[in-house]
Amino acid sequence: MRRTLLLAAVALALAACKRAETSGTTIDAAPPPTVDVPGGNVPATPSGTAFAATEGDPREELTGRTYDVLLDGTFAYRATTAGVVVEDLSQPQTPQRLAVAELPGSVNRLALVGDVERPAATACPALPDGGTNPACGGGPPRRVLAAAAGPVGVVLYDIRDPAQPVELSRFDTPGAAMGLAATYPNLYVADGTNGVLVLDVRDPERPLALAGTDGLPPDFSAFANGPGPARPTPAVDQPAPVDADTPAPEPPASPYVRDVLLDGSRLFAASGPAGLIVYDVRDPLRVGGNLVLMPHAAIDTPGDARAVAVDGTTAYVADGPAGLQIIDLGLAEPAAGPAIVATWATRDVCRDVKIAVGRDRALFPPTAYLAVGDRGLEVLDISDSAAPQPRGRHEAQRPVNRITVGPNGLLLLSNDAAGLLVVDAADPAAIRVVFPHD
């Protein structure tokens, strides 16, 4: 018995260490080095089934440690240390577990690709009357969920039946998959030291790599007289003057991409010590050739860029120990370039930011929700992005890693070891806990 308990404790400790290496949620430590390996497909394996909730079972504890929540209708998918946990949230006060899709490592982020049609059968006889044989169709479309699973890479599931998620494939990314943004047929991956990777998921059983940044700082040489940072490249025959007494500028920090967000044709990458990098996505449907990620701008934030949200011409960056950075993207005056217009000092490490904007901004002012680690949730009025105002806060039992905005003022908070925390923030000045109950 003693040997069994010892082995269980060791397994739990190893899992916790693995999470610490890949989650990107430490307070202000630099991201650990990762061993990059060639990317590629890994054959699909059967998904795990629900754990039996046994007292003292270390596996059950791992299903509680939550780093992200995705809401699809009334079903919640939690990214945990044990894999993806599926719960019925039709009654937010009493979530019901449906399944656990086990993985050998922690899941950092989730993204919904959506409904993907199955390929038609290649050899299928026609009906005697010459009509189309219904058996020739590929069947009902798959509903595809993507999981960023750190060094495991990207895992794709069919969640058409939420109670029985089916693993379709794994793609071993060169870095550590930290974040995702999906717009069919493409999946954009925040791949840690490897930068940004783009996958084609038309066939979710066989995803293909389309483009990537290879972890390199952005090269703005193509923008000598156009967009990009507000520092034009000197002409070749007019070199910039060099002062022998002036120390050489430090090389740009290497990106460690933790989060990606697609807004129209622009991809925003929260790149850790390299700040926020913005790319133009050229030809995403590959009509005229290959998809290309063209660097558009780079903003060196003072902290460690972990997440990004965008509202019109303004970007909001969860900048780790440096709080929230509010950035004017300079779209109205491209010559001026992007610039930080305000900083909100959070009470702890800023790990995530989400923006809620109503149709009538006068009646429903734009609101920013901040995950601030051990200090829980902070809510800001960002009607004037240059002068945010506090609207409310909520202290949680454990660190808040990520925020998901639900309907009717509900927020789903990824509450680390405490699991899922559901709060009603319709009135930010009086936030109410919906689940769990005291």
C-alpha positions in Angstrom: 0.0 0.0 0.0 2.8 2.4 0.9 4.5 1.6 -2.4 1.3 2.4 -4.3 0.9 5.7 -2.5 4.6 6.6 -3.2 4.2 5.9 -6.9 1.1 8.0 -7.1 2.8 10.9 -5.4 5.8 10.7 -7.7 3.5 10.6 -10.8 1.6 13.7 -9.6 4.9 15.5 -8.9 6.2 14.7 -12.4 3.0 16.0 -13.9 3.2 19.2 -12.0 6.8 19.7 -13.1 5.8 19.1 -16.7 3.1 21.7 -16.4 5.5 24.3 -14.9 7.8 23.8 -17.9 5.2 24.3 -20.6 2.3 26.4 -19.3 3.7 29.9 -19.5 1.9 30.9 -16.3 4.8 31.3 -14.0 4.9 34.8 -12.4 7.9 36.3 -14.0 10.3 33.6 -14.9 11.7 33.5 -18.4 10.3 30.7 -20.5 12.4 27.6 -20.2 14.4 26.4 -23.2 12.7 23.7 -25.3 14.2 21.1 -27.5 12.8 21.7 -31.0 12.2 18.6 -33.1 11.0 18.3 -36.7 7.2 18.7 -36.9 4.9 16.2 -38.5 1.8 14.1 -38.1 1.4 11.4 -35.5 -1.2 8.7 -36.1 -4.4 9.2 -34.2 -5.0 7.2 -31.0 -8.2 6.4 -29.2 -9.3 9.2 -26.8 -9.4 8.6 -23.1 -12.6 7.9 -21.3 -13.9 9.6 -18.1 -11.9 8.9 -15.0 -13.7 7.3 -12.1 -13.9 10.0 -9.4 -12.0 8.1 -6.7 -11.0 9.7 -3.4 -7.3 10.2 -3.4 -6.9 9.3 -7.1 -4.1 11.6 -8.4 -5.5 11.4 -11.9 -8.8 13.0 -10.7 -6.8 15.9 -9.2 -5.1 16.5 -12.6 -8.5 16.8 -14.3 -9.3 19.7 -11.9 -6.2 21.8 -12.7 -7.6 24.1 -15.4 -5.7 26.5 -17.8 -8.4 27.4 -20.4 -12.1 26.9 -21.0 -13.9 26.8 -24.3 -17.7 27.2 -24.5 -19.6 25.6 -27.4 -23.3 26.1 -26.9 -24.0 24.6 -23.5 -20.9 22.4 -23.4 -17.7 23.5 -21.7 -14.3 22.0 -22.6 -11.6 22.5 -20.0 -7.8 22.4 -20.8 -6.3 20.5 -17.9 -3.2 18.7 -16.8 -4.9 15.4 -17.6 -6.2 16.4 -21.1 -9.5 17.8 -22.2 -12.5 17.6 -19.8 -16.0 17.9 -21.2 -18.9 19.2 -19.1 -22.5 19.9 -19.7 -23.0 23.5 -18.6 -26.7 23.9 -19.4 -27.2 24.5 -15.7 -24.2 26.7 -14.8 -24.8 26.1 -11.1 -24.3 22.4 -11.4 -21.9 21.4 -14.3 -22.1 17.7 -15.2 -19.0 15.9 -16.4 -19.4 13.9 -19.6 -15.9 12.8 -20.6 -12.2 13.1 -20.3 -10.0 12.8 -23.3 -6.7 11.9 -21.8 -3.3 13.2 -23.0 0.2 12.5 -21.7 0.8 16.2 -21.0 -1.0 19.4 -20.1 -3.3 21.2 -22.5 -2.6 25.0 -22.6 -5.4 26.3 -24.9 -8.4 25.2 -26.9 -9.9 26.5 -30.1 -13.0 25.5 -32.1 -12.4 24.9 -35.7 -16.0 24.2 -36.4 -17.9 21.8 -38.7 -15.7 20.1 -41.2 -17.2 18.1 -44.0 -16.0 14.5 -44.5 -14.4 13.6 -47.8 -16.7 11.8 -50.2 -16.1 8.2 -51.0 -13.7 7.7 -53.9 -15.3 4.6 -55.3 -19.0 4.4 -54.8 -21.5 2.8 -57.3 -24.4 5.0 -58.6 -28.0 4.0 -58.0 -29.8 1.9 -60.7 -31.8 5.0 -61.8 -28.6 7.0 -62.2 -29.2 9.1 -59.1 -26.7 9.9 -56.4 -26.1 7.2 -54.0 -26.5 8.6 -50.4 -23.9 6.1 -49.2 -21.3 7.9 -51.3 -21.3 10.9 -49.0 -18.8 11.1 -46.3 -21.4 11.1 -43.5 -22.2 13.9 -41.1 -19.6 16.6 -40.8 -17.1 16.4 -37.9 -17.2 19.2 -35.3 -13.5 19.8 -34.8 -11.8 20.9 -31.6 -8.1 21.8 -31.4 -6.0 21.5 -28.3 -2.6 23.1 -27.8 -0.8 20.5 -25.8 2.7 22.0 -25.3 5.5 19.6 -26.4 2.9 17.1 -27.5 1.9 19.5 -30.2 -1.6 20.1 -31.6 -4.3 17.5 -31.0 -7.6 17.5 -33.1 -10.8 16.0 -31.8 -14.2 15.3 -33.2 -16.7 16.5 -30.6 -19.9 16.0 -32.5 -20.9 13.8 -29.6 -19.5 15.8 -26.6 -19.8 12.7 -24.4 -17.6 10.7 -26.7 -14.8 12.9 -28.1 -12.8 11.1 -30.8 -9.2 11.9 -31.3 -8.5 12.5 -35.0 -4.8 13.3 -35.2 -1.8 14.8 -33.5 0.6 17.2 -35.2 4.0 17.4 -33.5 4.9 21.0 -33.8 8.6 22.0 -33.7 8.2 24.1 -30.5 5.7 23.8 -27.7 2.1 24.6 -28.6 0.9 27.3 -26.3 -2.1 29.0 -28.0 -4.5 28.7 -30.9 -6.6 30.8 -33.3 -8.9 29.0 -35.8 -10.6 30.2 -38.9 -11.4 27.3 -41.3 -9.5 26.0 -43.1 -6.5 27.3 -41.2 -5.3 26.8 -37.6 -2.8 29.3 -36.3 -0.5 28.0 -33.5 1.4 29.9 -30.9 4.4 27.6 -30.8 6.6 28.9 -28.1 10.2 29.3 -29.3 9.2 28.3 -32.8 7.1 31.4 -33.2 3.9 31.1 -35.2 2.9 28.0 -37.2 0.0 27.7 -39.6 -1.8 24.4 -40.2 -4.2 23.4 -42.9 -7.0 21.4 -41.2 -9.3 20.7 -44.2 -8.6 17.1 -43.5 -8.4 17.0 -39.7 -7.0 13.5 -39.8 -4.0 14.7 -41.8 -3.2 18.4 -40.9 -0.5 20.0 -43.0 2.0 22.8 -42.2 1.5 25.8 -44.5 3.7 28.5 -43.1 5.6 29.6 -40.1 8.0 32.2 -38.6 10.6 29.7 -37.4 11.0 31.6 -34.1 12.9 34.4 -35.8 12.4 38.1 -34.9 10.3 39.8 -37.6 12.2 41.1 -40.6 10.8 44.5 -41.7 13.2 45.0 -44.7 10.3 44.8 -47.0 8.8 47.9 -45.3 11.5 50.4 -45.9 9.0 53.0 -46.9 5.7 51.5 -45.7 4.2 50.1 -42.5 6.0 48.4 -39.7 7.9 50.0 -36.8 8.3 53.7 -37.0 12.0 53.4 -38.0 12.6 53.4 -41.8 15.5 51.4 -43.1 18.4 53.6 -44.3 19.2 53.5 -48.0 22.2 51.4 -49.0 24.2 54.3 -50.3 23.3 56.5 -47.3 24.4 54.4 -44.3 23.3 55.6 -40.9 26.0 57.4 -39.0 27.9 55.4 -36.3 29.2 57.0 -33.1 32.2 55.1 -31.8 31.3 56.1 -28.3 27.7 54.8 -28.6 27.2 51.2 -27.6 25.8 48.9 -30.2 22.0 48.4 -29.8 20.9 45.2 -28.2 19.6 42.6 -30.6 15.8 42.1 -30.5 14.6 39.6 -28.0 13.7 36.2 -29.4 10.0 35.6 -29.6 8.3 33.1 -27.3 4.8 33.1 -28.7 2.2 32.3 -26.1 -1.0 33.5 -27.7 -2.3 34.3 -31.2 -5.4 36.2 -32.3 -6.7 36.6 -35.8 -8.6 39.9 -36.5 -9.5 40.2 -40.2 -6.4 39.7 -42.2 -4.0 40.5 -39.3 -2.6 38.0 -36.9 -1.5 39.3 -33.5 1.1 37.3 -31.6 1.8 37.8 -27.9 5.5 36.9 -28.0 6.7 36.9 -24.5 9.9 39.0 -24.1 9.6 40.2 -27.7 6.3 41.9 -27.0 3.5 42.1 -29.5 4.2 41.2 -33.2 1.6 41.8 -35.9 1.5 39.9 -39.1 -0.4 40.5 -42.3 -1.9 37.2 -43.5 -1.6 37.1 -47.3 -3.7 34.7 -49.4 -5.1 32.6 -46.5 -7.2 30.5 -48.9 -4.2 30.0 -51.2 -6.0 31.2 -54.2 -3.0 32.7 -55.8 -0.2 30.6 -54.2 0.9 29.9 -50.7 -0.2 31.6 -47.5 2.3 34.1 -46.3 2.8 35.7 -42.9 4.2 39.2 -43.6 5.5 41.2 -40.6 3.5 44.4 -40.2 4.6 45.8 -36.8 6.3 45.0 -33.6 5.7 46.7 -30.2 8.3 46.0 -27.5 6.2 45.9 -24.3 7.9 46.4 -21.0 6.9 43.0 -19.5 6.2 39.5 -20.9 3.4 39.4 -23.4 1.1 36.5 -22.6 -2.2 37.2 -24.3 -3.8 39.8 -26.6 -7.2 41.1 -27.4 -8.2 43.7 -30.1 -11.0 46.2 -30.4 -10.9 48.1 -33.7 -7.6 50.1 -33.8 -6.6 49.3 -30.3 -4.8 46.2 -28.9 -4.8 45.1 -25.3 -1.8 43.0 -24.2 -1.7 41.0 -20.9 2.0 41.8 -20.2 2.7 39.6 -17.3 4.3 41.5 -14.4 4.0 44.8 -16.3 0.2 44.6 -16.2 -2.0 45.6 -19.1 -0.6 47.5 -22.0 -3.0 49.4 -24.3 -1.6 50.0 -27.7 -2.8 52.3 -30.5 -2.1 50.3 -33.6 -1.6 53.4 -35.7 -4.0 52.3 -38.4 -5.5 55.8 -38.7 -2.0 57.3 -39.3 0.2 54.5 -40.5 3.2 56.8 -40.7 3.1 57.3 -37.0 3.3 53.6 -36.2 1.9 51.7 -33.2 2.4 53.1 -29.7 1.5 52.3 -26.1 -1.0 54.8 -25.0 -1.8 53.6 -21.5 -0.7 51.0 -18.9 -2.9 49.5 -16.2 -0.9 48.2 -13.2 -2.6 45.0 -12.2 -2.4 43.7 -8.6 -0.6 40.5 -9.8 0.8 39.0 -13.0 -1.6 39.8 -15.9 -2.1 36.4 -17.6 -5.1 37.0 -19.9 -7.3 39.8 -21.3 -10.7 39.6 -22.9 -12.8 42.4 -24.4 -16.6 42.6 -24.4 -18.2 45.2 -26.7 -21.9 45.7 -27.0 -23.7 46.9 -30.2 -24.5 50.2 -28.4 -21.3 51.5 -26.8 -23.2 54.2 -25.0 -25.5 51.8 -23.2 -22.9 49.0 -22.9 -19.4 50.5 -22.6 -16.5 48.4 -23.8 -15.2 46.3 -20.9 -11.9 44.6 -20.4 -11.7 41.4 -18.2 -8.2 40.7 -16.8 -7.0 37.4 -15.3 -4.5 38.6 -12.7 -3.1 35.3 -11.2 -3.4 35.1 -7.4 -5.5 38.3 -7.3 -8.3 36.8 -9.4 -10.3 39.0 -11.8 -10.2 42.7 -12.6 -12.8 44.5 -14.7 -12.1 47.8 -16.5 -14.2 50.3 -18.4 -12.3 51.0 -21.6 -14.7 53.5 -23.2 -11.6 55.8 -23.3 -8.8 53.4 -24.1 -6.2 55.9 -23.0 -7.7 56.2 -19.6 -9.2 52.9 -18.4 -11.3 53.0 -15.2 -11.9 50.2 -12.7 -15.4 48.7 -12.6 -14.9 45.7 -10.3 -12.8 42.8 -9.0 -13.1 39.4 -7.6 -10.6 37.4 -5.5 -10.6 33.7 -6.4 -9.6 30.6 -4.4 -6.7 29.8 -6.7 -4.8 31.7 -9.5 -7.0 32.7 -12.5 -5.2 31.7 -15.7 -7.7 32.4 -18.4 -11.1 34.1 -18.9 -13.9 32.9 -21.2 -16.8 35.4 -21.8 -20.2 33.6 -21.7 -23.7 34.8 -22.3 -25.7 37.2 -20.1 -22.7 38.4 -18.1 -21.4 35.0 -17.2 -17.6 34.5 -17.1 -15.9 31.1 -17.0 -12.6 31.4 -15.1 -9.8 28.9 -15.4 -9.1 28.7 -11.7 -6.0 26.5 -11.8 -6.1 23.7 -9.2 -9.6 24.8 -8.1 -10.9 23.9 -11.6 -13.8 25.8 -13.2 -15.1 29.0 -11.6 -18.3 30.5 -13.0 -19.2 34.1 -12.0 -22.0 36.5 -12.9 -20.3 39.8 -13.8 -23.3 41.5 -15.3 -22.8 44.1 -12.6 -19.0 44.3 -12.2 -19.4 46.2 -8.9 -21.2 43.2 -7.4 -19.7 40.0 -9.0 -21.5 36.9 -7.8 -20.2 33.3 -7.7 -22.4 30.9 -9.6 -20.2 27.8 -9.3 -18.8 26.3 -7.1 -21.2 26.9 -4.2 -19.8 27.8 -0.8 
